[in-house]
Amino acid sequence: MSDPSPRRRLDRLQTIARFSGGFLFGVIAAFFSPNIWGVSVLASLLSIGLLGLCCGLLAVLFGDRFWSFLSRWF
């Protein structure tokens, strides 16, 4: 039995666009988080970058489902 929704491979431009959008969202969300600024500057920058990286990777892996989840969450 075949899968009703086969995963298609993303081309390079789609991957870059999805990662960039997710990374930008993660950086902005972390920047406006009140919990991020109570620690040192290095820890804050590391946390911002790490959240941006995680959101970027999730956007590439899950695509529209990632953005749909975020829109329902906010």
All heavy atoms as TSV, in Angstrom:
chain	resi	resn	atom	element	x	y	z
A	1	MET	N	N	0.840	-1.177	0.000
A	1	MET	CA	C	0.000	0.000	0.000
A	1	MET	C	C	0.883	1.237	0.000
A	1	MET	O	O	1.843	1.319	0.745
A	1	MET	CB	C	-0.894	-0.052	1.231
A	1	MET	CG	C	-1.880	1.063	1.309
A	1	MET	SD	S	-2.977	0.779	2.702
A	1	MET	CE	C	-4.500	1.008	1.899
A	2	SER	N	N	0.549	2.180	-0.823
A	2	SER	CA	C	1.386	3.373	-0.931
A	2	SER	C	C	0.961	4.431	0.083
A	2	SER	O	O	-0.180	4.479	0.542
A	2	SER	CB	C	1.301	3.947	-2.347
A	2	SER	OG	O	-0.007	4.408	-2.576
A	3	ASP	N	N	1.904	5.265	0.420
A	3	ASP	CA	C	1.662	6.358	1.352
A	3	ASP	C	C	0.815	7.423	0.652
A	3	ASP	O	O	1.154	7.851	-0.453
A	3	ASP	CB	C	3.005	6.936	1.802
A	3	ASP	CG	C	2.856	7.997	2.871
A	3	ASP	OD1	O	1.793	8.048	3.510
A	3	ASP	OD2	O	3.813	8.758	3.069
A	4	PRO	N	N	-0.286	7.888	1.261
A	4	PRO	CA	C	-1.132	8.875	0.584
A	4	PRO	C	C	-0.469	10.233	0.410
A	4	PRO	O	O	-0.839	10.996	-0.462
A	4	PRO	CB	C	-2.358	8.985	1.498
A	4	PRO	CG	C	-1.939	8.431	2.793
A	4	PRO	CD	C	-0.821	7.469	2.538
A	5	SER	N	N	0.510	10.556	1.240
A	5	SER	CA	C	1.191	11.842	1.095
A	5	SER	C	C	2.704	11.613	1.067
A	5	SER	O	O	3.379	11.803	2.070
A	5	SER	CB	C	0.826	12.776	2.248
A	5	SER	OG	O	1.215	12.190	3.468
A	6	PRO	N	N	3.229	11.212	-0.068
A	6	PRO	CA	C	4.677	10.958	-0.135
A	6	PRO	C	C	5.456	12.257	0.029
A	6	PRO	O	O	5.033	13.320	-0.436
A	6	PRO	CB	C	4.872	10.365	-1.526
A	6	PRO	CG	C	3.721	10.848	-2.313
A	6	PRO	CD	C	2.585	11.012	-1.343
A	7	ARG	N	N	6.571	12.168	0.739
A	7	ARG	CA	C	7.415	13.346	0.953
A	7	ARG	C	C	8.187	13.627	-0.318
A	7	ARG	O	O	8.866	12.760	-0.842
A	7	ARG	CB	C	8.371	13.102	2.096
A	7	ARG	CG	C	7.682	13.050	3.429
A	7	ARG	CD	C	8.688	12.922	4.515
A	7	ARG	NE	N	9.602	14.035	4.466
A	7	ARG	CZ	C	9.822	14.860	5.467
A	7	ARG	NH1	N	9.201	14.674	6.591
A	7	ARG	NH2	N	10.678	15.852	5.363
A	8	ARG	N	N	8.069	14.823	-0.792
A	8	ARG	CA	C	8.851	15.193	-1.966
A	8	ARG	C	C	10.099	15.924	-1.502
A	8	ARG	O	O	10.118	16.573	-0.471
A	8	ARG	CB	C	8.043	16.052	-2.929
A	8	ARG	CG	C	7.536	17.341	-2.341
A	8	ARG	CD	C	6.652	18.067	-3.344
A	8	ARG	NE	N	6.123	19.251	-2.718
A	8	ARG	CZ	C	6.687	20.440	-2.778
A	8	ARG	NH1	N	7.803	20.607	-3.449
A	8	ARG	NH2	N	6.146	21.474	-2.177
A	9	ARG	N	N	11.129	15.804	-2.256
A	9	ARG	CA	C	12.409	16.403	-1.903
A	9	ARG	C	C	12.380	17.892	-2.231
A	9	ARG	O	O	11.925	18.302	-3.291
A	9	ARG	CB	C	13.509	15.705	-2.682
A	9	ARG	CG	C	14.870	16.091	-2.262
A	9	ARG	CD	C	15.854	15.064	-2.806
A	9	ARG	NE	N	17.204	15.507	-2.613
A	9	ARG	CZ	C	17.891	15.285	-1.504
A	9	ARG	NH1	N	17.328	14.618	-0.521
A	9	ARG	NH2	N	19.127	15.696	-1.383
A	10	LEU	N	N	12.875	18.699	-1.300
A	10	LEU	CA	C	12.924	20.144	-1.496
A	10	LEU	C	C	14.143	20.513	-2.323
A	10	LEU	O	O	15.210	19.925	-2.165
A	10	LEU	CB	C	13.003	20.866	-0.147
A	10	LEU	CG	C	11.850	20.654	0.824
A	10	LEU	CD1	C	12.176	21.317	2.146
A	10	LEU	CD2	C	10.574	21.203	0.259
A	11	ASP	N	N	13.987	21.509	-3.179
A	11	ASP	CA	C	15.165	21.995	-3.881
A	11	ASP	C	C	15.908	22.997	-2.987
A	11	ASP	O	O	15.464	23.323	-1.891
A	11	ASP	CB	C	14.803	22.589	-5.243
A	11	ASP	CG	C	13.951	23.836	-5.154
A	11	ASP	OD1	O	13.556	24.226	-4.046
A	11	ASP	OD2	O	13.675	24.434	-6.207
A	12	ARG	N	N	17.039	23.447	-3.432
A	12	ARG	CA	C	17.906	24.292	-2.610
A	12	ARG	C	C	17.236	25.604	-2.223
A	12	ARG	O	O	17.353	26.050	-1.078
A	12	ARG	CB	C	19.210	24.570	-3.358
A	12	ARG	CG	C	20.183	25.394	-2.539
A	12	ARG	CD	C	21.495	25.516	-3.212
A	12	ARG	NE	N	22.086	24.179	-3.229
A	12	ARG	CZ	C	23.239	23.886	-3.793
A	12	ARG	NH1	N	23.918	24.824	-4.378
A	12	ARG	NH2	N	23.707	22.676	-3.761
A	13	LEU	N	N	16.532	26.247	-3.129
A	13	LEU	CA	C	15.886	27.525	-2.840
A	13	LEU	C	C	14.787	27.369	-1.788
A	13	LEU	O	O	14.669	28.192	-0.873
A	13	LEU	CB	C	15.315	28.137	-4.122
A	13	LEU	CG	C	14.671	29.513	-3.984
A	13	LEU	CD1	C	15.693	30.518	-3.498
A	13	LEU	CD2	C	14.076	29.953	-5.298
A	14	GLN	N	N	13.997	26.311	-1.879
A	14	GLN	CA	C	12.957	26.072	-0.877
A	14	GLN	C	C	13.562	25.805	0.488
A	14	GLN	O	O	13.058	26.279	1.503
A	14	GLN	CB	C	12.086	24.883	-1.287
A	14	GLN	CG	C	11.174	25.158	-2.439
A	14	GLN	CD	C	10.433	23.902	-2.856
A	14	GLN	OE1	O	10.969	22.795	-2.789
A	14	GLN	NE2	N	9.199	24.072	-3.302
A	15	THR	N	N	14.641	25.056	0.524
A	15	THR	CA	C	15.304	24.763	1.793
A	15	THR	C	C	15.855	26.035	2.418
A	15	THR	O	O	15.679	26.276	3.622
A	15	THR	CB	C	16.442	23.745	1.575
A	15	THR	OG1	O	15.900	22.573	0.983
A	15	THR	CG2	C	17.111	23.397	2.878
A	16	ILE	N	N	16.494	26.876	1.624
A	16	ILE	CA	C	17.046	28.130	2.138
A	16	ILE	C	C	15.933	29.053	2.611
A	16	ILE	O	O	16.038	29.679	3.675
A	16	ILE	CB	C	17.917	28.814	1.062
A	16	ILE	CG1	C	19.186	27.995	0.831
A	16	ILE	CG2	C	18.267	30.238	1.456
A	16	ILE	CD1	C	20.008	28.456	-0.341
A	17	ALA	N	N	14.848	29.142	1.862
A	17	ALA	CA	C	13.739	30.008	2.243
A	17	ALA	C	C	13.085	29.537	3.540
A	17	ALA	O	O	12.793	30.342	4.436
A	17	ALA	CB	C	12.708	30.076	1.127
A	18	ARG	N	N	12.867	28.237	3.665
A	18	ARG	CA	C	12.250	27.706	4.881
A	18	ARG	C	C	13.155	27.886	6.092
A	18	ARG	O	O	12.712	28.274	7.162
A	18	ARG	CB	C	11.901	26.235	4.712
A	18	ARG	CG	C	10.706	26.020	3.831
A	18	ARG	CD	C	10.348	24.562	3.789
A	18	ARG	NE	N	9.201	24.345	2.926
A	18	ARG	CZ	C	8.546	23.218	2.870
A	18	ARG	NH1	N	8.912	22.198	3.612
A	18	ARG	NH2	N	7.518	23.091	2.064
A	19	PHE	N	N	14.442	27.597	5.922
A	19	PHE	CA	C	15.364	27.742	7.039
A	19	PHE	C	C	15.490	29.211	7.449
A	19	PHE	O	O	15.483	29.529	8.636
A	19	PHE	CB	C	16.740	27.178	6.700
A	19	PHE	CG	C	17.699	27.287	7.845
A	19	PHE	CD1	C	17.664	26.361	8.872
A	19	PHE	CD2	C	18.608	28.320	7.917
A	19	PHE	CE1	C	18.528	26.463	9.950
A	19	PHE	CE2	C	19.479	28.432	8.980
A	19	PHE	CZ	C	19.435	27.501	10.006
A	20	SER	N	N	15.592	30.102	6.472
A	20	SER	CA	C	15.733	31.529	6.778
A	20	SER	C	C	14.516	32.065	7.517
A	20	SER	O	O	14.654	32.819	8.484
A	20	SER	CB	C	15.943	32.334	5.490
A	20	SER	OG	O	17.100	31.900	4.833
A	21	GLY	N	N	13.336	31.682	7.073
A	21	GLY	CA	C	12.116	32.133	7.745
A	21	GLY	C	C	12.018	31.601	9.162
A	21	GLY	O	O	11.687	32.332	10.098
A	22	GLY	N	N	12.328	30.322	9.342
A	22	GLY	CA	C	12.292	29.739	10.674
A	22	GLY	C	C	13.353	30.323	11.582
A	22	GLY	O	O	13.111	30.591	12.763
A	23	PHE	N	N	14.553	30.537	11.043
A	23	PHE	CA	C	15.638	31.118	11.831
A	23	PHE	C	C	15.276	32.534	12.272
A	23	PHE	O	O	15.455	32.894	13.430
A	23	PHE	CB	C	16.928	31.128	11.016
A	23	PHE	CG	C	18.115	31.629	11.788
A	23	PHE	CD1	C	18.804	30.773	12.620
A	23	PHE	CD2	C	18.532	32.934	11.678
A	23	PHE	CE1	C	19.901	31.214	13.336
A	23	PHE	CE2	C	19.615	33.393	12.391
A	23	PHE	CZ	C	20.315	32.528	13.227
A	24	LEU	N	N	14.753	33.313	11.354
A	24	LEU	CA	C	14.362	34.687	11.685
A	24	LEU	C	C	13.262	34.701	12.743
A	24	LEU	O	O	13.304	35.501	13.691
A	24	LEU	CB	C	13.914	35.419	10.425
A	24	LEU	CG	C	13.609	36.894	10.562
A	24	LEU	CD1	C	14.859	37.639	10.989
A	24	LEU	CD2	C	13.102	37.442	9.249
A	25	PHE	N	N	12.289	33.818	12.605
A	25	PHE	CA	C	11.241	33.734	13.615
A	25	PHE	C	C	11.826	33.369	14.978
A	25	PHE	O	O	11.470	33.953	15.999
A	25	PHE	CB	C	10.177	32.706	13.216
A	25	PHE	CG	C	9.174	32.472	14.301
A	25	PHE	CD1	C	8.151	33.369	14.514
A	25	PHE	CD2	C	9.283	31.369	15.136
A	25	PHE	CE1	C	7.232	33.169	15.540
A	25	PHE	CE2	C	8.374	31.156	16.155
A	25	PHE	CZ	C	7.350	32.060	16.360
A	26	GLY	N	N	12.718	32.388	15.022
A	26	GLY	CA	C	13.322	31.970	16.276
A	26	GLY	C	C	14.123	33.072	16.935
A	26	GLY	O	O	14.058	33.265	18.158
A	27	VAL	N	N	14.868	33.820	16.153
A	27	VAL	CA	C	15.667	34.922	16.700
A	27	VAL	C	C	14.763	36.018	17.251
A	27	VAL	O	O	14.996	36.533	18.352
A	27	VAL	CB	C	16.629	35.476	15.617
A	27	VAL	CG1	C	17.229	36.799	16.038
A	27	VAL	CG2	C	17.721	34.464	15.327
A	28	ILE	N	N	13.717	36.361	16.532
A	28	ILE	CA	C	12.802	37.414	17.001
A	28	ILE	C	C	12.050	36.957	18.236
A	28	ILE	O	O	11.895	37.718	19.197
A	28	ILE	CB	C	11.849	37.830	15.862
A	28	ILE	CG1	C	12.634	38.572	14.786
A	28	ILE	CG2	C	10.708	38.695	16.391
A	28	ILE	CD1	C	11.851	38.867	13.540
A	29	ALA	N	N	11.599	35.710	18.244
A	29	ALA	CA	C	10.882	35.186	19.416
A	29	ALA	C	C	11.790	35.156	20.638
A	29	ALA	O	O	11.378	35.506	21.742
A	29	ALA	CB	C	10.332	33.798	19.117
A	30	ALA	N	N	13.036	34.755	20.465
A	30	ALA	CA	C	13.973	34.710	21.589
A	30	ALA	C	C	14.351	36.113	22.043
A	30	ALA	O	O	14.520	36.364	23.239
A	30	ALA	CB	C	15.227	33.939	21.196
A	31	PHE	N	N	14.476	37.030	21.104
A	31	PHE	CA	C	14.866	38.398	21.441
A	31	PHE	C	C	13.820	39.071	22.325
A	31	PHE	O	O	14.162	39.844	23.221
A	31	PHE	CB	C	15.082	39.199	20.160
A	31	PHE	CG	C	15.634	40.569	20.396
A	31	PHE	CD1	C	16.961	40.742	20.735
A	31	PHE	CD2	C	14.826	41.685	20.281
A	31	PHE	CE1	C	17.475	42.002	20.963
A	31	PHE	CE2	C	15.323	42.947	20.502
A	31	PHE	CZ	C	16.651	43.107	20.841
A	32	PHE	N	N	12.553	38.776	22.070
A	32	PHE	CA	C	11.490	39.396	22.851
A	32	PHE	C	C	11.079	38.579	24.072
A	32	PHE	O	O	10.162	38.961	24.783
A	32	PHE	CB	C	10.268	39.674	21.972
A	32	PHE	CG	C	10.481	40.823	21.035
A	32	PHE	CD1	C	10.573	40.608	19.677
A	32	PHE	CD2	C	10.618	42.101	21.522
A	32	PHE	CE1	C	10.782	41.665	18.812
A	32	PHE	CE2	C	10.832	43.170	20.662
A	32	PHE	CZ	C	10.920	42.950	19.312
A	33	SER	N	N	11.755	37.474	24.321
A	33	SER	CA	C	11.463	36.673	25.504
A	33	SER	C	C	12.044	37.358	26.739
A	33	SER	O	O	13.221	37.718	26.756
A	33	SER	CB	C	12.068	35.283	25.349
A	33	SER	OG	O	11.920	34.562	26.539
A	34	PRO	N	N	11.247	37.534	27.788
A	34	PRO	CA	C	11.769	38.224	28.974
A	34	PRO	C	C	12.768	37.380	29.758
A	34	PRO	O	O	13.564	37.928	30.513
A	34	PRO	CB	C	10.515	38.491	29.809
A	34	PRO	CG	C	9.524	37.487	29.351
A	34	PRO	CD	C	9.844	37.206	27.911
A	35	ASN	N	N	12.769	36.079	29.584
A	35	ASN	CA	C	13.670	35.209	30.348
A	35	ASN	C	C	15.088	35.203	29.813
A	35	ASN	O	O	15.994	34.732	30.483
A	35	ASN	CB	C	13.142	33.778	30.357
A	35	ASN	CG	C	11.804	33.686	31.036
A	35	ASN	OD1	O	11.505	34.470	31.928
A	35	ASN	ND2	N	10.987	32.752	30.611
A	36	ILE	N	N	15.300	35.696	28.610
A	36	ILE	CA	C	16.603	35.591	27.967
A	36	ILE	C	C	17.581	36.645	28.469
A	36	ILE	O	O	18.787	36.475	28.391
A	36	ILE	CB	C	16.441	35.664	26.435
A	36	ILE	CG1	C	17.607	35.017	25.712
A	36	ILE	CG2	C	16.331	37.061	25.948
A	36	ILE	CD1	C	17.496	33.577	25.594
A	37	TRP	N	N	17.088	37.736	29.010
A	37	TRP	CA	C	17.967	38.853	29.360
A	37	TRP	C	C	18.409	38.844	30.816
A	37	TRP	O	O	19.093	39.744	31.249
A	37	TRP	CB	C	17.292	40.168	29.016
A	37	TRP	CG	C	17.028	40.256	27.555
A	37	TRP	CD1	C	15.823	40.222	26.946
A	37	TRP	CD2	C	17.998	40.335	26.518
A	37	TRP	NE1	N	15.979	40.270	25.583
A	37	TRP	CE2	C	17.298	40.347	25.295
A	37	TRP	CE3	C	19.389	40.384	26.490
A	37	TRP	CZ2	C	17.946	40.419	24.068
A	37	TRP	CZ3	C	20.032	40.456	25.258
A	37	TRP	CH2	C	19.307	40.470	24.074
A	38	GLY	N	N	18.060	37.828	31.591
A	38	GLY	CA	C	18.471	37.783	32.979
A	38	GLY	C	C	19.845	37.174	33.195
A	38	GLY	O	O	20.335	37.126	34.315
A	39	VAL	N	N	20.478	36.708	32.131
A	39	VAL	CA	C	21.775	36.052	32.237
A	39	VAL	C	C	22.828	36.889	31.519
A	39	VAL	O	O	22.554	37.989	31.067
A	39	VAL	CB	C	21.713	34.620	31.654
A	39	VAL	CG1	C	20.818	33.745	32.503
A	39	VAL	CG2	C	21.223	34.636	30.235
A	40	SER	N	N	24.020	36.379	31.390
A	40	SER	CA	C	25.104	37.136	30.750
A	40	SER	C	C	24.822	37.350	29.258
A	40	SER	O	O	23.972	36.686	28.666
A	40	SER	CB	C	26.429	36.401	30.922
A	40	SER	OG	O	26.430	35.218	30.158
A	41	VAL	N	N	25.562	38.258	28.685
A	41	VAL	CA	C	25.383	38.583	27.266
A	41	VAL	C	C	25.729	37.381	26.396
A	41	VAL	O	O	25.014	37.083	25.432
A	41	VAL	CB	C	26.257	39.808	26.890
A	41	VAL	CG1	C	26.211	40.057	25.405
A	41	VAL	CG2	C	25.811	41.028	27.651
A	42	LEU	N	N	26.801	36.683	26.739
A	42	LEU	CA	C	27.197	35.514	25.952
A	42	LEU	C	C	26.125	34.429	25.987
A	42	LEU	O	O	25.781	33.848	24.953
A	42	LEU	CB	C	28.527	34.962	26.467
A	42	LEU	CG	C	29.074	33.756	25.718
A	42	LEU	CD1	C	29.352	34.110	24.263
A	42	LEU	CD2	C	30.323	33.250	26.396
A	43	ALA	N	N	25.566	34.179	27.164
A	43	ALA	CA	C	24.509	33.181	27.278
A	43	ALA	C	C	23.256	33.612	26.515
A	43	ALA	O	O	22.582	32.784	25.903
A	43	ALA	CB	C	24.171	32.922	28.734
A	44	SER	N	N	22.951	34.899	26.545
A	44	SER	CA	C	21.788	35.399	25.807
A	44	SER	C	C	21.973	35.218	24.306
A	44	SER	O	O	21.066	34.753	23.613
A	44	SER	CB	C	21.564	36.880	26.112
A	44	SER	OG	O	21.255	37.062	27.453
A	45	LEU	N	N	23.148	35.581	23.792
A	45	LEU	CA	C	23.403	35.434	22.361
A	45	LEU	C	C	23.411	33.970	21.941
A	45	LEU	O	O	22.900	33.625	20.873
A	45	LEU	CB	C	24.726	36.102	21.990
A	45	LEU	CG	C	24.758	37.623	22.096
A	45	LEU	CD1	C	26.154	38.132	21.810
A	45	LEU	CD2	C	23.746	38.252	21.166
A	46	LEU	N	N	23.967	33.116	22.779
A	46	LEU	CA	C	23.968	31.688	22.486
A	46	LEU	C	C	22.546	31.137	22.465
A	46	LEU	O	O	22.185	30.356	21.578
A	46	LEU	CB	C	24.814	30.945	23.507
A	46	LEU	CG	C	25.009	29.461	23.272
A	46	LEU	CD1	C	25.783	29.223	21.981
A	46	LEU	CD2	C	25.734	28.844	24.439
A	47	SER	N	N	21.726	31.560	23.399
A	47	SER	CA	C	20.334	31.102	23.446
A	47	SER	C	C	19.537	31.588	22.239
A	47	SER	O	O	18.739	30.842	21.673
A	47	SER	CB	C	19.667	31.588	24.730
A	47	SER	OG	O	20.315	31.066	25.839
A	48	ILE	N	N	19.759	32.830	21.856
A	48	ILE	CA	C	19.071	33.377	20.686
A	48	ILE	C	C	19.459	32.601	19.431
A	48	ILE	O	O	18.614	32.205	18.626
A	48	ILE	CB	C	19.366	34.882	20.537
A	48	ILE	CG1	C	18.662	35.663	21.644
A	48	ILE	CG2	C	18.941	35.395	19.173
A	48	ILE	CD1	C	19.064	37.114	21.723
A	49	GLY	N	N	20.752	32.353	19.263
A	49	GLY	CA	C	21.218	31.597	18.100
A	49	GLY	C	C	20.724	30.164	18.095
A	49	GLY	O	O	20.349	29.622	17.056
A	50	LEU	N	N	20.702	29.543	19.258
A	50	LEU	CA	C	20.249	28.156	19.353
A	50	LEU	C	C	18.758	28.029	19.043
A	50	LEU	O	O	18.343	27.115	18.328
A	50	LEU	CB	C	20.553	27.599	20.736
A	50	LEU	CG	C	20.319	26.121	20.940
A	50	LEU	CD1	C	21.195	25.311	19.999
A	50	LEU	CD2	C	20.611	25.741	22.373
A	51	LEU	N	N	17.959	28.948	19.555
A	51	LEU	CA	C	16.527	28.909	19.242
A	51	LEU	C	C	16.286	29.191	17.763
A	51	LEU	O	O	15.420	28.577	17.142
A	51	LEU	CB	C	15.750	29.901	20.110
A	51	LEU	CG	C	14.244	29.829	19.962
A	51	LEU	CD1	C	13.716	28.469	20.392
A	51	LEU	CD2	C	13.574	30.920	20.769
A	52	GLY	N	N	17.059	30.113	17.190
A	52	GLY	CA	C	16.948	30.368	15.755
A	52	GLY	C	C	17.297	29.143	14.934
A	52	GLY	O	O	16.602	28.809	13.968
A	53	LEU	N	N	18.356	28.449	15.328
A	53	LEU	CA	C	18.757	27.235	14.624
A	53	LEU	C	C	17.690	26.154	14.738
A	53	LEU	O	O	17.345	25.501	13.743
A	53	LEU	CB	C	20.083	26.728	15.184
A	53	LEU	CG	C	20.654	25.468	14.562
A	53	LEU	CD1	C	21.053	25.722	13.115
A	53	LEU	CD2	C	21.848	24.993	15.355
A	54	CYS	N	N	17.149	25.974	15.925
A	54	CYS	CA	C	16.098	24.961	16.118
A	54	CYS	C	C	14.856	25.275	15.293
A	54	CYS	O	O	14.302	24.393	14.637
A	54	CYS	CB	C	15.733	24.860	17.599
A	54	CYS	SG	S	17.009	24.099	18.592
A	55	CYS	N	N	14.416	26.521	15.322
A	55	CYS	CA	C	13.225	26.890	14.534
A	55	CYS	C	C	13.493	26.756	13.044
A	55	CYS	O	O	12.609	26.342	12.282
A	55	CYS	CB	C	12.785	28.312	14.878
A	55	CYS	SG	S	12.000	28.443	16.485
A	56	GLY	N	N	14.696	27.102	12.602
A	56	GLY	CA	C	15.040	26.951	11.193
A	56	GLY	C	C	15.015	25.505	10.745
A	56	GLY	O	O	14.468	25.171	9.696
A	57	LEU	N	N	15.580	24.628	11.554
A	57	LEU	CA	C	15.571	23.211	11.207
A	57	LEU	C	C	14.165	22.619	11.245
A	57	LEU	O	O	13.803	21.814	10.390
A	57	LEU	CB	C	16.497	22.436	12.142
A	57	LEU	CG	C	17.983	22.698	11.961
A	57	LEU	CD1	C	18.789	21.967	13.022
A	57	LEU	CD2	C	18.446	22.316	10.567
A	58	LEU	N	N	13.374	23.025	12.232
A	58	LEU	CA	C	11.993	22.539	12.287
A	58	LEU	C	C	11.182	23.024	11.089
A	58	LEU	O	O	10.338	22.294	10.568
A	58	LEU	CB	C	11.335	22.970	13.597
A	58	LEU	CG	C	11.806	22.235	14.848
A	58	LEU	CD1	C	11.218	22.885	16.097
A	58	LEU	CD2	C	11.432	20.775	14.778
A	59	ALA	N	N	11.434	24.243	10.649
A	59	ALA	CA	C	10.722	24.762	9.478
A	59	ALA	C	C	11.094	23.985	8.222
A	59	ALA	O	O	10.241	23.743	7.364
A	59	ALA	CB	C	11.022	26.249	9.299
A	60	VAL	N	N	12.359	23.587	8.105
A	60	VAL	CA	C	12.771	22.798	6.940
A	60	VAL	C	C	12.170	21.396	7.008
A	60	VAL	O	O	11.661	20.879	6.019
A	60	VAL	CB	C	14.310	22.722	6.845
A	60	VAL	CG1	C	14.744	21.703	5.807
A	60	VAL	CG2	C	14.883	24.084	6.510
A	61	LEU	N	N	12.216	20.783	8.176
A	61	LEU	CA	C	11.747	19.404	8.305
A	61	LEU	C	C	10.232	19.276	8.186
A	61	LEU	O	O	9.737	18.353	7.542
A	61	LEU	CB	C	12.196	18.817	9.643
A	61	LEU	CG	C	13.686	18.554	9.785
A	61	LEU	CD1	C	13.994	18.086	11.198
A	61	LEU	CD2	C	14.148	17.532	8.775
A	62	PHE	N	N	9.483	20.180	8.818
A	62	PHE	CA	C	8.029	20.033	8.879
A	62	PHE	C	C	7.273	20.996	7.983
A	62	PHE	O	O	6.079	20.829	7.778
A	62	PHE	CB	C	7.547	20.162	10.322
A	62	PHE	CG	C	8.060	19.074	11.203
A	62	PHE	CD1	C	8.992	19.343	12.177
A	62	PHE	CD2	C	7.628	17.767	11.041
A	62	PHE	CE1	C	9.481	18.340	12.990
A	62	PHE	CE2	C	8.107	16.757	11.844
A	62	PHE	CZ	C	9.046	17.045	12.827
A	63	GLY	N	N	7.914	22.013	7.474
A	63	GLY	CA	C	7.296	22.917	6.505
A	63	GLY	C	C	6.039	23.597	7.009
A	63	GLY	O	O	6.030	24.243	8.047
A	64	ASP	N	N	4.970	23.432	6.263
A	64	ASP	CA	C	3.714	24.112	6.588
A	64	ASP	C	C	3.105	23.636	7.902
A	64	ASP	O	O	2.402	24.393	8.558
A	64	ASP	CB	C	2.708	23.934	5.466
A	64	ASP	CG	C	3.119	24.667	4.207
A	64	ASP	OD1	O	3.858	25.664	4.304
A	64	ASP	OD2	O	2.685	24.231	3.133
A	65	ARG	N	N	3.367	22.392	8.276
A	65	ARG	CA	C	2.850	21.910	9.571
A	65	ARG	C	C	3.476	22.680	10.728
A	65	ARG	O	O	2.819	22.943	11.729
A	65	ARG	CB	C	3.116	20.419	9.732
A	65	ARG	CG	C	2.252	19.574	8.808
A	65	ARG	CD	C	2.480	18.122	9.042
A	65	ARG	NE	N	3.868	17.819	8.644
A	65	ARG	CZ	C	4.453	16.668	8.820
A	65	ARG	NH1	N	3.812	15.683	9.415
A	65	ARG	NH2	N	5.684	16.458	8.413
A	66	PHE	N	N	4.747	23.046	10.604
A	66	PHE	CA	C	5.419	23.845	11.627
A	66	PHE	C	C	4.751	25.209	11.765
A	66	PHE	O	O	4.445	25.666	12.861
A	66	PHE	CB	C	6.905	24.006	11.261
A	66	PHE	CG	C	7.653	24.964	12.139
A	66	PHE	CD1	C	7.975	24.621	13.440
A	66	PHE	CD2	C	8.040	26.203	11.662
A	66	PHE	CE1	C	8.677	25.498	14.251
A	66	PHE	CE2	C	8.742	27.075	12.453
A	66	PHE	CZ	C	9.060	26.722	13.760
A	67	TRP	N	N	4.512	25.869	10.643
A	67	TRP	CA	C	3.893	27.200	10.690
A	67	TRP	C	C	2.446	27.124	11.138
A	67	TRP	O	O	1.951	28.011	11.820
A	67	TRP	CB	C	4.014	27.881	9.319
A	67	TRP	CG	C	5.440	28.133	8.966
A	67	TRP	CD1	C	6.153	27.512	7.997
A	67	TRP	CD2	C	6.348	29.028	9.614
A	67	TRP	NE1	N	7.444	27.970	7.989
A	67	TRP	CE2	C	7.586	28.905	8.968
A	67	TRP	CE3	C	6.226	29.923	10.666
A	67	TRP	CZ2	C	8.696	29.648	9.342
A	67	TRP	CZ3	C	7.339	30.667	11.042
A	67	TRP	CH2	C	8.541	30.520	10.382
A	68	SER	N	N	1.740	26.068	10.766
A	68	SER	CA	C	0.363	25.877	11.210
A	68	SER	C	C	0.314	25.701	12.733
A	68	SER	O	O	-0.550	26.283	13.406
A	68	SER	CB	C	-0.229	24.664	10.515
A	68	SER	OG	O	-1.507	24.362	11.035
A	69	PHE	N	N	1.239	24.912	13.281
A	69	PHE	CA	C	1.301	24.724	14.728
A	69	PHE	C	C	1.582	26.048	15.431
A	69	PHE	O	O	0.954	26.377	16.437
A	69	PHE	CB	C	2.384	23.695	15.071
A	69	PHE	CG	C	2.613	23.580	16.548
A	69	PHE	CD1	C	1.719	22.899	17.338
A	69	PHE	CD2	C	3.739	24.162	17.124
A	69	PHE	CE1	C	1.933	22.791	18.705
A	69	PHE	CE2	C	3.958	24.060	18.481
A	69	PHE	CZ	C	3.056	23.384	19.273
A	70	LEU	N	N	2.513	26.829	14.894
A	70	LEU	CA	C	2.834	28.116	15.517
A	70	LEU	C	C	1.663	29.091	15.446
A	70	LEU	O	O	1.432	29.837	16.396
A	70	LEU	CB	C	4.068	28.736	14.857
A	70	LEU	CG	C	5.399	28.122	15.246
A	70	LEU	CD1	C	6.526	28.828	14.525
A	70	LEU	CD2	C	5.612	28.167	16.739
A	71	SER	N	N	0.957	29.090	14.333
A	71	SER	CA	C	-0.188	30.010	14.218
A	71	SER	C	C	-1.299	29.645	15.180
A	71	SER	O	O	-1.990	30.527	15.704
A	71	SER	CB	C	-0.700	30.045	12.789
A	71	SER	OG	O	-1.312	28.821	12.448
A	72	ARG	N	N	-1.486	28.349	15.446
A	72	ARG	CA	C	-2.490	27.944	16.444
A	72	ARG	C	C	-2.010	28.233	17.860
A	72	ARG	O	O	-2.801	28.495	18.743
A	72	ARG	CB	C	-2.816	26.454	16.294
A	72	ARG	CG	C	-3.744	26.187	15.135
A	72	ARG	CD	C	-4.149	24.731	15.092
A	72	ARG	NE	N	-3.029	24.030	14.431
A	72	ARG	CZ	C	-2.539	22.870	14.813
A	72	ARG	NH1	N	-3.053	22.245	15.859
A	72	ARG	NH2	N	-1.543	22.311	14.172
A	73	TRP	N	N	-0.692	28.147	18.081
A	73	TRP	CA	C	-0.138	28.343	19.414
A	73	TRP	C	C	-0.178	29.807	19.831
A	73	TRP	O	O	-0.418	30.138	20.972
A	73	TRP	CB	C	1.285	27.804	19.452
A	73	TRP	CG	C	1.839	27.678	20.811
A	73	TRP	CD1	C	1.292	27.014	21.868
A	73	TRP	CD2	C	3.066	28.232	21.294
A	73	TRP	NE1	N	2.112	27.112	22.965
A	73	TRP	CE2	C	3.205	27.852	22.629
A	73	TRP	CE3	C	4.052	29.002	20.704
A	73	TRP	CZ2	C	4.302	28.233	23.386
A	73	TRP	CZ3	C	5.145	29.364	21.454
A	73	TRP	CH2	C	5.244	28.977	22.790
A	74	PHE	N	N	0.070	30.702	18.871
A	74	PHE	CA	C	0.026	32.124	19.174
A	74	PHE	C	C	-1.372	32.609	18.975
A	74	PHE	O	O	-1.881	33.507	19.310
A	74	PHE	CB	C	0.992	32.922	18.290
A	74	PHE	CG	C	2.423	32.782	18.717
A	74	PHE	CD1	C	3.341	32.135	17.923
A	74	PHE	CD2	C	2.843	33.273	19.928
A	74	PHE	CE1	C	4.651	32.010	18.317
A	74	PHE	CE2	C	4.156	33.173	20.336
A	74	PHE	CZ	C	5.069	32.535	19.514
